[in-house]
Amino acid sequence: MTKRFEFGQNWKKYFLNYYLQNKSVPEEAAKSLNKYWSKEKLKNKSFIDIGCGSGIFSLAAIKSNCLEVLSFDYDKDSVDCCKKCKKLYGSSENWKIEQGDILDDSYVKSLGQFDFVYAWGVLHHTGNMWKAIDNASKLVASNGELFIAIYNHAKGKKSSEYWLKVKKRFNYSSTYIKKYMIYKAFTLKAIHVLLSSIKHMKNPIKEWKSVTRQRKGMSFFFNLVDWLGGYPYEYASFESLFRFVHERGFNLTDCSISYGHGCHELVFKKSRDF
Ligand SMILES: C[S@@+](CC[C@H](N)C(=O)[O-])C[C@H]1O[C@@H](n2cnc3c(N)ncnc32)[C@H](O)[C@@H]1O
């Protein structure tokens, strides 16, 4: 059986050690969601957050006055974390949270359809990315929209294939080796930033702050653990993602393309039933 990274454990630690300490996090998450879907657009609409993790985007959807928000995640710890997030910040009758698997056809069918279907960095961690994208597309109501963020297929020295091996090694290692890999990656990054700031005569503290500043309210450290451990791990080119979803009756309305190891972000509008 494939060893999966325990995302929920990481989310729990992130929530306790970072989220609760940083007041700007919910704002950052809302900015990231509203970049593609404004508050006006989301108002009174239904929203589903596939692989909700800590729940920061579901909370942003609640704060954007969605009529109904459903968050689900495969990992029970993620579900618990999302429930905690709701209890502390977004208590609302319109927000339901449950455990579920996007690869489970009968579960997906039972959910019905939503105006906005959101999956940030999830579908490539399921173990069957194309099926997961297909199932996510089935959740979109007529004229609804689908957002997916999927890792780019990076080429070159540290390619996606290289990272696949690292992640696999991480997940099949003992706790001790895992810790070693995390602190090694952290230290190498710090040394790199220090040497580069000396070389370019820049302030190393400012450089470190700029390098470790994360989008969407994430913490650098917990993102690093998520990156090293995030397995199953798949990736795709922008073109193949576009083609796959377009064939299912969707038009691309907005996007951001990654040329490195990051995620492509694609927003589609449903134009016909598949
Ligand atoms: C990298 S995290 C992203 C979480 C959140 N979307 C965010 O951007 O903060 C990936 C999440 O996908 C969840 N996940 C993995 N496989 C899944 C599946 N088959 N069905 C639902 N969720 C899944 C993981 O448990 C994890 O919480």
The ligand as a Gaussian input file, in Angstrom:
#p B3LYP/6-31G(d) Opt

LIG

0 1
 C       -1.483000      20.517000       0.004000
 S       -2.947000      20.249000       0.918000
 C       -3.944000      21.639000       0.346000
 C       -5.002000      22.050000       1.344000
 C       -5.814000      23.291000       0.989000
 N       -6.538000      23.108000      -0.233000
 C       -4.917000      24.515000       0.912000
 O       -4.589000      24.984000      -0.191000
 O       -4.525000      25.019000       1.962000
 C       -3.721000      18.876000       0.132000
 C       -4.959000      18.383000       0.855000
 O       -5.622000      17.441000       0.011000
 C       -6.137000      16.406000       0.818000
 N       -6.392000      15.211000      -0.026000
 C       -5.488000      14.332000      -0.530000
 N       -6.106000      13.353000      -1.203000
 C       -7.433000      13.617000      -1.146000
 C       -8.584000      12.960000      -1.653000
 N       -8.495000      11.830000      -2.355000
 N       -9.799000      13.511000      -1.410000
 C       -9.908000      14.654000      -0.685000
 N       -8.855000      15.309000      -0.167000
 C       -7.621000      14.813000      -0.395000
 C       -5.044000      16.214000       1.838000
 O       -5.485000      15.496000       2.972000
 C       -4.658000      17.652000       2.147000
 O       -5.383000      18.208000       3.228000

